Amino acid sequence: QVQLVESGGGLVQPGGSLRLSCAASGSIFNILAMAWYRQAPGKQRDLVARLTSSGTTYYDDSVKGRFTISRDNSKNWVYLQMNSLKPEDTAVYYCRVTTGIGGYWGQGTQVTVSS
């Protein structure tokens, strides 16, 4: 079964940067989109950024201009470069891969932005 493994989370000061990585632990086929979601305590899980197989990107307004989603097609890895981080970005970040036969979630990685 496909399993997504995330890394790169941690504690960072406001204005700092982090790069999150998400790697599939097994073979995955017919990827339609890869995305990052985040969920803060007591809040719903929200879409942060999405990258489709055609190269189309979407960013939530709250991160537009600061975050960049990218993909390593040869490895089926997806990354989220996060710059100019704000305390409001603090959340658990989840990788999401959508294929023609289903979708998969990563386990989540904590990002804390605090001075």
Secondary structure, 3 states (H helix, E strand, C coil): CCCEEEECCEEECCCCCEEEEEEECCCCCCEEEEEEEEECCCCCCEEEEEEECCCCEEECCCCCCCEEEEEECCCCEEEEEECCCCHHHCEEEEEEEEECCEEEEECCEEEEECC
